[in-house]
Amino acid sequence: MRNSLDTARLSEDTAQLPDKRSQLRAVTVRDFEALAPHIPAWNRLAWAAPQRLPTLLPAWVDAFLRHRLQPNERWLCCLVYMGDQLVGVLPVIVTPHPFLGQFGPTLRTPADAHTPSGDVLLALDHAGSAFRALLGEVSRQVPHHLGLDLKAVRKSSPVWAALDDGLKGFAMHCGLVSLYSRLQVEGDCSTYFAGLGKMRRNLRIGRQRLESRGAVSVEMRTGSSAGADFLPEFLALEASGWKGRNCTAIANDSSITAFIPRWSGTWPPRASWNGISCGWRADPSLPRSGCGAGPR
């Protein structure tokens, strides 16, 4: 989105925003201590979101803001309440423009190769008014920004409905459409495998190769058992292969090795680790989590 509307900066970080149906209250925070009181409401809103993305959870965003920003970047988080109900959350990363610097910064939602998101968390029944209030608050806090980049907005995101309502002062530009690495988890297992075509043969061959090395077992850890205790083993295992030889393993990136323990240390109760063991050697996957009950 490109912002063509400059709004006056107010001295307060909390503003009452007029809305035809009810009064909205926008809050902006710039440090983790000030963010803490909003976490319970943020968690409830994220678990109810139709996108079902763990990257919308406050724990993930917290880890990203602590460990994945560049030295010249800063962050702020805008939240919109309708009464006592949180209806919108928009964490924003502020990056100086290459030529204009802080006089014309660019804005983006948290997203990178390890966080394929960038969506906005909105209450379904108040998506339009909440999104407009969030954008107005962002413009109030960073009045000379050149644009807000939402890296990956899912088809199920309430953002699309909010955009249908129109956004005064903004022009929207859509980029490439990507499926990312997507695994369909709805429906039964047999239907999923039946639709894989030739991939089923490759899976059988892969399973046979694993079984030739020892007994194969699959483990899923959920809730309190889904800690990060075997994270060092996972990092060592990943680095032992071609990723380690090419210096592209997670262990080669200090910001990622700091990011994952921070995220898994605040692991939500409904999240899980998946792991495959072959004989004595574990092959754990990265953590996964699903939020909400709607389609992805």
N, C-alpha and C positions, 0 to 999 in steps of 0.2 A: 504494500500500500504506500502511496505517496501522499504526504500531507501537504495541503495547500492552505491550511488554516492556522494562523498564529493566534494563540490565546494569551490573555494577560496572566502573568504569574501572580498568585496570591501568597500572602505571607504565611498562612496556615497550611498544614499538610492534611487537614480534614476539611472537606467541602460538602455542603448540602447542594444537591443537584436537582433542578426541577424536573419532574416527570409527570405526565398527564394522569397516570393511574395511581401513583403513590410516590412518596419521597424516597430518593436514593441518597446514600451517604458514601462518599469515596474517601478512602484512606490510602496514604502512600507511606511505605516504610523503606528505610535504607540500611538497616542493620539487622542482624539475626536476633538480637535480644528483643527488638520491637516487633519482629515477625512472630515470635513464639506464641503470643496470646491468640493469634489467628489460626494456628495449626489445627486444632480440633475441628473447627468449622470447615477448613480447607480439606481435611481428610474426608469428611462426610460428603462434601460436594464432589470430590474426585472419584470416590467409590460409586457414586450415583451417575457419573458421566457416561453417555452412550458410547464414547470412543473406547472405553475399557483400556486405557493406556497407563502403565505404571509411571511413565514420564510426567504425568500430570499430578502425581502425588507430591506433597510438600517435602518428603524425605529425599526424593530424587532431585527436585529443584534445589534444595538446600545443598546437597553434595555437588551439584553442577556449579552453583554460584561460588562455592568455596574453593573448588579445585580446577575448573575448566575455563576460567576467564583469562584473557590475555593481560599482561601488565598494564596496558593503557586503557583497559575497560573498567567500567563501574556498573553497578546494578541498582535498580529500585524495583519495588513490587507494589502494584496498585490493586486494591481490593474494593469491591463495591458491595454494600449491604443494603437490603430493603428491610428496614426495621432491624431486627436482630438476626435476620437470615442472610448469610453470605450468598450472593448470586453471581459473582464474577471475580476471577483472579487473573492478573496479567503481570507476570514477572518480565522485566525488560532489561536488556543489556545495552548500555550506551557506549558506542564506539566513536572516537573522534574521526572526522572525515579526513582523508589523506591530504587535502589541500586547505579545507576550511577549519580543520581542527574542531575545538569545542564550540565554535560559532555556528556550525552546521553539522552536528553529529548524526550518525545513523543509528537506528534502533532495531533490535531483533529480539525474538523470544529465544529461550534456551534451546539450542540445537547444535549438534555436530555429528561426526561420524559414529559416535558411541551413544548419542541421544537423538535418534531419528524421529524427532517430534517437532515442536515449534507451534503446537496448537494452543488454543486459549480455552480456559476452563470457564464455562458458563452454565447457569441453571437453565434447563430446557424451557421452563415456563416464563422466563424473563430474559431470554437470550438477546433480543434486540435492544431493549432498554439498558441492560447490563453492559453490552459491548459498546454502545454509544457512550455510556458513562465512563467506561475504562479508557476509551480513546480520548475523551475530553480531559480526563485526569492526567493522562500521559502528556498531552499537549500543554497542559497547565504547568506540569513539572519540568518539561523540557520543551519550551516554546519554540525553539528554532530548529528542531530536528527536521531532517530531510525526508524521512520515511520510516515505516515500521515493516519489517520483514518477518512474515510468518512462514517458516521454512517448510512445514509439512502439516497441512490441514486435512484430516481424514474426511471421507465422504459422510460419515456419521456425525461429524462435528456440528454443534449448534451455531458455529460461526457462519455457515452458509445461509441458514435461516435469517440470521442477523443481517447479513449482507443484502438479502432480498428486501429488507425494510429500507435500504438506502442509508448512506452515511454522508451527511452534508459536510462539504469541505475536503472530502477524500476521493481520490481516484484509485481504482483497484486494477492491479495487473497480475494475472495468473501465469505462473511459470510452468515447468515441465511436470507431467504426471508420472509418478513412480509407484510401483507396487511394493518397493522395498523387499525385505526378506519376510515374507508373510506365510504363516502356517495356518490353514483353516482348521479350527478346533471345534467347530459346531457339527452336530450330527454324530452318527455312530462311526466306530473305527472301520468297519468293513466297507462302508460306503466311501470313506476317504481313500482307503487303499485301492478300491476298485477303480477309482478315477485317476490313478497314478500312471496308467499305461506302462510303457517300457521301464519306468523307474522302479516298478515292483521287482523286476529281475535284478537290478543293481542293488536293491535293498537285501534281497536274498543272498546275493554274493557277498555283500558286506557282512551280513550276519554270520555266514559260514566262515569267513576269514577270522572274525572275532572268536567264534567257537573253537577254531583250530588252535587258539592260543590259551584257552582255558574256559572255565565256566563263566557265562555271561549273566549279569544281573542288572536290573534297573532299579534305582532308588530315588524316591521323591521325599524330600524333607519339607515339612510345612510348619507354620507357627513357630513356637519357641525352638524347635529342633533345626530350623532353617537358618542357623547362624553362619558365620564366615570362618568356622574353624578349619575347614579344609581348603580355604582360599590359597594358602601358600603352595599346597600340593597341585592345585589347578594351574597356578601361574608357572610353576616349574615344569609341569607336563606340557603346557602350551609352548613354552620357550624351548622345549627339547626337540621340536620338529622344524619344519621349514620356516615358520614364523620367526623362530629364534635365529636361524641362520641368516634370514633377511633383515634382522633387526626390526621387525614389525610386530613382535609379540607385546602383549600388555605389559610384561615386566620391563620392557624397554622404555616405557612412558611413565614417568614418575607421577604425572597428574592423574593418570588412570589408576595406578596402583594406590593412590590416595583416595580417589573418587569411589572405588568399589567398596572398600571397608566402611567408608562413611555412610554410603547408601545401605549396605547390608546390615550395618550396626543399628539402623533405625527401621529395620525390615518390618513391614506391616504383617499382622497375624495371618492374613489370607494369602500371603505370598509363599513361594516355594523355590527350592533348588531341585534341579534334575541331575541325575548322575548315572553313568553307565560304568560298571566294573567288569573287567575281563581278567579272571584269575585274581591275582593280588593287586593289580594296577587299576587305579580309578581313573575315569575319564569324565570328570564332572563338567556339566555345562554351566554357563553363566546363569544368574538368577532370572526368574521370570515371574510375572505377576499379571493378573487380569483384574480389571476394575469394572464394576457394573454388570448389568445383565443384558444389555442391548447388543445389536450386531456390531462387528468391528468396522 
